[in-house]
Amino acid sequence: MITNNPITTDDKVKLEEAVHRWINGFNAIPIGVVEKLQGYFGEDVSEITPAIKGSRVYIFNKNEYGEIVEISDDGIYRVKMENNSKTIKVSNEDIEQDYHGGLPMWGSMWSFDDGVDKCWLEDEKNQKKMAACGFRIYEQEDYGYIFGIDGIGYSFYDAHWLPLYKARGLKWHM
């Protein structure tokens, strides 16, 4: 039997340690601080999370909700409508993502401390990778990029941090 590079226990420990060291270097920001920034600066804290496959969206011209099932290379979304399961094509200007609230539900948000990570997140392609790992991304003029997780009650490490480490292309564990 052939396996594709099985991960040994030692490798898994190295990977977990590398991911934990990486995320321990992030700036943790209590959600209350971000709420105060929103209240003080108003519209200066802007959500920039790109829509991804599986995103729940509101379609303006249909006055209905749906789920993105496909995104073409030219930025056209195929959306399955909630009320009748029909699929329609829309552009980014025709939709708005639907979240549980204005900010992620978890009590903390983060920003990268390392300049290389900050530069990585400036690229829209990498913002999509981060969104695909379950993060909501915000931008504020003075504080840069801030990100959070819209979830609770499961392993953030397995669901978000490990996939982000891999999407980021880091190999500190090797």
Stockholm file with secondary structure:
# STOCKHOLM 1.0

chainA/1-174         MITNNPITTDDKVKLEEAVHRWINGFNAIPIGVVEKLQGYFGEDVSEITPAIKGSRVYIFNKNEYGEIVEISDDGIYRVKMENNSKTIKVSNEDIEQDYHGGLPMWGSMWSFDDGVDKCWLEDEKNQKKMAACGFRIYEQEDYGYIFGIDGIGYSFYDAHWLPLYKARGLKWHM
#=GR chainA/1-174 SS CCCSSCCCHHHHHHHHHHHHHHHHTSEEEEHHHHHHHHHHHGGGEEECCCCCTTCEEEEGGGTEEEEEEEECTTSCEEEEETTTCCEEEECGGGEEECCSSSSCSSSEEEECCSHHHHHHHHSHHHHHHHHHTTEEEEEETTTEEEEEECCCSSCHIIIIIHHHHHHTTCCTTC
#=GC SS_cons         CCCSSCCCHHHHHHHHHHHHHHHHTSEEEEHHHHHHHHHHHGGGEEECCCCCTTCEEEEGGGTEEEEEEEECTTSCEEEEETTTCCEEEECGGGEEECCSSSSCSSSEEEECCSHHHHHHHHSHHHHHHHHHTTEEEEEETTTEEEEEECCCSSCHIIIIIHHHHHHTTCCTTC
//
